[in-house]
Amino acid sequence: MIDVTAQPYEALLLFHGGALAGLCYLLLRTVRIRCRSRLATHLCDAVFVVVLFVLLAGYLYTANYGMVRGFLLVPFLLGFAAFYMLFSSVFAGISQKIRKK
């Protein structure tokens, strides 16, 4: 049975997990911009998929013992999108400064 009072906590926890996944994506994107080889691109993509799976599994386990529920995937995606929209320009500026060096 779903505990209705715990749902906001679970949603905020998964939102945080999505934001953390967004941070990981932007960091790996910076590495991909710095190293322009196909191998670096494939390695960064593989690392991101593994980190994304570990984050999602860990946060789902923490929130509700690993049960996948649709209403918890939405905050995870919203957290990812919010972090990406808010901080992608900051990381783009950092990437440009790194590329100039």
Secondary structure, DSSP 8 states (H G I E B T S, - for coil): ---GGGHHHHHHHHHHHHHHHHHHHHHHHHHHHHS-SHHHHHHHHHHHHHHHHHHHHHHHHHHHTT---HHHHHHHHHHHHHHHHHHHHHHHHHHHHHHH-
